[in-house]
Amino acid sequence: MATGRNHPCPCGSGNKYKKCCLPQHERDAAARPVPAPQKQASPTWVLEDDGLDDLSNSVLLLIKARRFDEALGACRRLLEQFPDVVDGLDRSARVHAAMGDHAAAADLYRQVLAFVTHPSRCHEYEVADFYQEQLDQEEKLAGLR
């Protein structure tokens, strides 16, 4: 299963892959021998920083600091500014789980699963197993199982 840049890091840190292990993986790849260049150069892609990563990762820092009201405010901004990205729902679920509101966290993880498994987002099916595990855990903690 491939990990996308905006998916949770497979190491379990809760950060996005591109802000956690991806830089090391890229350094490792850069250290490998480079094949002979092809005659036709590939186009260079430049991604603009839209603030998503910083806002999304700030929620994790606020959770660690137990500043839950601020974390929920950042989640609301994620949902408003980036409605086509799962981060707002995912981070909201994490905040509620950290607060001990496991029923709300389970409900949010159900929304996350619906989001990532929607047919328009077929490329995100690969993270569905991760979110199903989170949902199962929160339902168990909430006494829903």
Steps between C-alpha positions, in 0.01 A plus 500: 500500500648835394494794741395833354668823606186624679419171672587420861858387534528121521735537799194590711611850605171654388679750278459505127744276317657797318573677830625188681685213328484612136805732528715211629364269231583761238854538640541122488379496140737785412793302639431213260682497167323705237429330167642657186296805401255468216530727199171676569484687831192462719303808595572649840201526731483770762237465771381813670456496877130553567532485880324164531795315649580764759138534610446124506817430696427787741199299620731217605721742691197653671379153599840422654478828691144403608367826350185333371288811437771646279546165328127482422517856364783396268290198395211731409738707287621182329142401422418847366818568302569146375165319464638261238770366733440250781718684753221702663299190585804293592645763731158566658473130581847505654412800719182336629687176567765690699224674696352161587184556295526166327141497371560829314836372377334182369234706321770712340698193392181370335488828306868462412437149366206623293719781368798287398290216355272723296518397133630843401807435718587147393870579538454534876375146559850408610455690830157355574650214703681747725182696564297182554747402774462843660120471483507151656722624782282804575179294490652255746610782733154659474334168588331483163636149431 
